[in-house]
Every structure is written in structure tokens, then in C-alpha cells.
Amino acid sequence: MAGVLLFGAVYFVIMLTDLECDYINPIDLANNLNTYVMPEMAAQLVLFVVFLLMGEWATMLLNLPLTAWNVAKVVNNRQFYDATEVFRTLSRHKRENFVKVGFYLLCFFYYLYSMIMTLVNESTADYHATSAH
């Protein structure tokens, strides 16, 4: 899921850059991006809840800031892109999405590292268990 979130954040950056270069108009941008805003936030929340339920405290704490940021945006009704104000807030939106790209990239490699370490530890434990008999 981290790969999908990373891809989505890169897509948002590309679309905002297209707006900046006048390849797309603000209404099309808002319509395109607003379609994916809530699914992205829901996916982030699902990851957070899964880590909470699985007892992965470090990973949960890693995801806490972005989850809290997303919840605050929804509570304050600022989660969607407004076609009438997107040019005025373009730099903020780009900065926010570049931070998300960096965050999701960090998370992707952290999850990959964690998975590899779990597999190595399990195979080592299996090897020691079978060689003891």
C-alpha cells in the first residue's frame, strides 16, 4: 500500500506542476485530484489502524504525524482542492505533496527493510530449530 500512496503523491506533484506550466486548467486539476484525496487519506488511516492493532508501535508512531495532519484537514474541511484558489495556494500544495513523496518514500523503504528483516529472522529461527533435532 505504501507504493500506491507513493505513486499517488507523485501523481499529485505532476498534476500541480502541470497547472503551474499551464498544461491543465484549475477546474480539471481540482476535479482530477479531488477524486483521489479521500481514498489517499483513508489508505493512510487504514495503515495507521493496522499498525496500531498489530502492536507495531514504532511504525504507528512514524505514521502518526501524517495521519493527524489528514484528520485535522478533514475536521477543518480543507482536504479538497478549490479551483478558484488553487493558483494562490499552489506553492503550499506543492510543498505539502513533496513532503508526502519524501514521507512515503521513507516509509516504503522502512517497510521493505522490516519485511526483509522479519523474513531473515524467521528463516534463521527455522534453520536453528531444524538443526537442533
FENNOR-V238095 format. One record per residue. N is the residue number from 1. RES is the residue in one small letter. PSI is psi in whole degrees, -180 to 180 (NA if undefined). OMEGA is omega in degrees with one decimal (NA if undefined). Layout:
<<N/RES/PSI/OMEGA> <N/RES/PSI/OMEGA>>
This chain:
<<1/m/-30/178.9> <2/a/-36/177.6> <3/g/-39/178.2> <4/v/-43/178.1> <5/l/-40/176.8> <6/l/-47/178.0> <7/f/-43/179.1> <8/g/-42/179.3> <9/a/-39/177.0> <10/v/-41/177.4> <11/y/-43/178.3> <12/f/-44/179.4> <13/v/-43/179.6> <14/i/-44/179.9> <15/m/-41/178.4> <16/l/-36/176.1> <17/t/-38/175.6> <18/d/-39/176.6> <19/l/-43/-179.4> <20/e/-34/-179.9> <21/c/7/179.5> <22/d/31/174.2> <23/y/-16/-178.6> <24/i/149/179.1> <25/n/160/-174.4> <26/p/-33/-179.0> <27/i/-45/177.0> <28/d/-40/178.5> <29/l/-50/-178.5> <30/a/-43/179.7> <31/n/-42/-179.5> <32/n/-49/-174.9> <33/l/-36/-178.7> <34/n/-23/176.3> <35/t/-32/-173.5> <36/y/-4/-176.3> <37/v/-54/-176.8> <38/m/-39/174.8> <39/p/-37/177.5> <40/e/-45/179.1> <41/m/-38/178.3> <42/a/-41/178.6> <43/a/-41/178.1> <44/q/-41/179.0> <45/l/-40/177.8> <46/v/-45/176.9> <47/l/-46/-179.6> <48/f/-46/-178.4> <49/v/-40/178.5> <50/v/-45/178.7> <51/f/-36/177.4> <52/l/-47/-177.9> <53/l/-30/-179.6> <54/m/-7/179.9> <55/g/22/176.0> <56/e/78/-169.9> <57/w/-43/-178.9> <58/a/-43/179.8> <59/t/-38/176.5> <60/m/-44/178.8> <61/l/-32/175.5> <62/l/-37/-178.3> <63/n/-11/-176.7> <64/l/-46/-177.4> <65/p/-45/-179.6> <66/l/-38/177.7> <67/t/-44/178.0> <68/a/-40/177.9> <69/w/-45/179.4> <70/n/-42/178.9> <71/v/-42/178.9> <72/a/-39/178.3> <73/k/-41/179.7> <74/v/-43/-179.9> <75/v/-40/-179.8> <76/n/5/178.7> <77/n/45/178.7> <78/r/21/-173.4> <79/q/-23/-175.0> <80/f/157/176.8> <81/y/130/179.1> <82/d/119/-176.4> <83/a/-27/-177.8> <84/t/-19/-177.1> <85/e/6/-172.4> <86/v/-33/178.1> <87/f/-38/-179.5> <88/r/-31/-176.5> <89/t/15/-174.4> <90/l/-44/-177.7> <91/s/-37/178.1> <92/r/-43/179.1> <93/h/-41/179.2> <94/k/-45/179.2> <95/r/-44/179.0> <96/e/-42/-178.7> <97/n/-31/173.3> <98/f/-38/176.2> <99/v/-41/177.8> <100/k/-40/177.5> <101/v/-47/178.3> <102/g/-43/180.0> <103/f/-48/-179.2> <104/y/-33/176.2> <105/l/-46/176.2> <106/l/-47/-179.9> <107/c/-42/-179.5> <108/f/-49/-178.8> <109/f/-32/174.8> <110/y/-45/178.7> <111/y/-41/178.4> <112/l/-46/177.4> <113/y/-45/-179.3> <114/s/-41/179.5> <115/m/-45/-179.9> <116/i/-44/179.2> <117/m/-39/177.6> <118/t/-44/179.3> <119/l/-41/179.3> <120/v/-44/179.9> <121/n/-39/178.1> <122/e/-43/-179.0> <123/s/-33/176.3> <124/t/-42/178.8> <125/a/-40/177.4> <126/d/-40/-179.7> <127/y/-45/-179.5> <128/h/-34/-179.7> <129/a/-40/-179.4> <130/t/-30/-179.1> <131/s/-16/178.7> <132/a/-21/-179.5> <133/h/NA/NA>>
